[in-house]
Amino acid sequence: DAGVIQSPRHEVTEMGQEVTLRCKPISGHDYLFWYRQTMMRGLELLIYFNNNVPIDDSGMPEDRFSAKMPNASFSTLKIQPSEPRDSAVYFCASSLEGLYWLGTGELFFGEGSRLTVL
Amino acid sequence: KNEVEQSPQNLTAQEGEFITINCSYSVGISALHWLQQHPGGGSVSLFMLSSGKKKHGRLIATINIQEKHSSLHITASHPRDSAVYICAVYGGSQGNLIFGKGTKLSVKP
């Protein structure tokens, strides 16, 4: 398997523009997670899906952020409008088992999308 | 105070040295996870453990549930071990995954 695939790897945009980040989880994994990583705050969970359904979006910072998972093999994280403080590396991860509640599943990360908002 | 604290934040070692990275947490957990993150962002799951010790090659992870502490050891370190090592715990009041800030390891040849 190719692992979790994210695109784009790097994005530089101007404040106010819409940003869309994409993720393809590992085939068969039923959990998908979006994380944001900054120097100040480390890794933060934004939202996660189970079987394409958003379960917990309490980590999504503002209404400017939205995430969708239209099918089992694709998810998007959208920021509209983007702001300089959104600059970070955004990671997508997938898991096969009930990660949170059982603590037994392994978590597989993509290589991240580095976003710079000028 | 962060719920997951790692030490040290930065670590420089010579090739061949024995390395220890520590993780302390303040919440009740069901399991603890060690991740390795290389420059460029890719993260690899190293261990998941809820008690005792696990070993994989030159890597050893231990956890003491009573003391709320885990350690990651690297024996005979190598420059390719240079990465950021992140501790994450499952648990807390909402049962979510809580990450430490990471330990940046640099192994010099």
Interface residues (C-beta under 8 A of the other chain):
Chain A: G42 L43 E44 L45 D56 V89 F91 A93 L99 Y100 W101 L102 G103 T104 E106 L107 F108 F109 G110 E111 G112 R114
Chain B: I29 S30 A31 H33 L35 G40 G41 G42 S43 V44 S45 M48 S50 I86 A88 Y90 G91 G95 N96 L97 F99 G100 K101 G102
